[in-house]
């Protein structure tokens, strides 16, 4: 059961790239990385936000562990918070559908053959190769 999940706009606004990464990636180091991504969503009307889990872990380890352990509950909360932030900034904007948060770069790696039933509700990265045989 989900307990004490606290995803809010403040935490989402706090996620920043450091200056070196910002320069390499060609983003404004003064502006938050994810605020720039929201601006891109506004400009290109592609309502998907990729969230780097290492940044969340760096920002708030409790939120990161809640994301891993309770991903089915936390990711929709991220969706709600990001949409609320987006439509606060861009009040008159219309999108084809709500912004969907997609997380990547999780620290937990499992081989595709060794995937445990205990991981069924958790967010994990699978490694391996799928081979199709006849």
N, C-alpha and C positions, 0 to 999 in steps of 0.2 A: 504494500500500500504506500502511496506517495505521502510523504510528510515534509513539511517545511520547505517546499520548493518556492524559492523567492527569485523569480526572474522579473526584472523590471527595466524600465527605460534607462535608468541611471547606469546599471551594469552594462547594458548593451552599448551605451554611448562611451563608456570608459575603455572599450577595447581599442587599442591603438597599435600600429606598427612602430618599431623604432625607426629612427631617422635613416640609418643605412639601408634597411629593407625598403623603406619608402622611396628613396632615391633610385635604388636598383629597379623597383617595380614601376617607377614613373608616376608616383602619386604624391600629392601635396603632404609633406610631413607635418604640417601645422594642423591639417584637418584629420579627423578620425578616419581610419581606413574604411570602416563600415558606413560612416556617413557619406563617404565618396561612393560606396557601392549603392547606397540608396539613391544618390544623385544619378548614377548610371541607370538604375531601374526606372527612374523618372524620365530620363532622356530616351532610352531605347525601348521602354515598355516591355521589358523581359522580367516578369515578377518572380525571380528566383534569387535567393541570397545564399551563397556558399559561405559557411562559417567554419573557420579553421579551429579545430578543437584544442590545439596547443595554445592558441591565444586565450581561449576561455580558461584553460588550466592555469595559465600564467596570471590571469586577472583574478580568478576566484576558484580555488580548488574545490570548495564545497559545491558550487554550481556545476563544475566539471563532473564530479562524482555523481551528482544527481542526474546529469545528462546521460552518463554511462548506465547507471543502474535503473533509471526510470525514463528511458528515452521515449516511450509511447506517451507519457504524460508531459515531459519537458519540452519536446520539440513543438507540439501544438501551442504551448505557452510562449515559446520563442516566436512562432508565427503571429500570435496575437500581439505581442509586444512590438515586433517589427512593423506590422501593419498599422498599429496605433501611432508609432513614431513617424512612419512614412506619411500618413494622412494628416498628421499634425503639421508637418513641414510643407507638404504639397496638398493643401486642402481641396483644390479644384481638379486634381488629377484623377484620371480614370485608368484602370488597368484591366486587362482581359480577365484576370481572376486575382484572388488574394495572393500576396507575396508568400512564397513557400521557402522556409529555411531548410537548407541541406547541409548537414555537418559532414566533415571529413577529417582525416588525419587523427584518428583515435589511437591512443597508446596501446590498446589491447589488440594483439594479433593472434589469430588462431589459424592453423592449417585447415583447409576446407575439409579434409578427411577426419580431423580431430575435433570437430565442432561439438561441444558438450551441450546436453539438454539444459543445463543450468544457465547457459548463455542465451536462451531463447528470447527473453525479454530485454536483454542488454544490447548496448551498442558496441559492436566489435568489428574489427577489420579482418576480412578473410584473405588468406594468401593461398596460392596454389593455382592449379590449372585444370580447366574442365576439358576433358577429351571426349569427343563423340565417337562412339564405336557402333558398328552395324551388327 
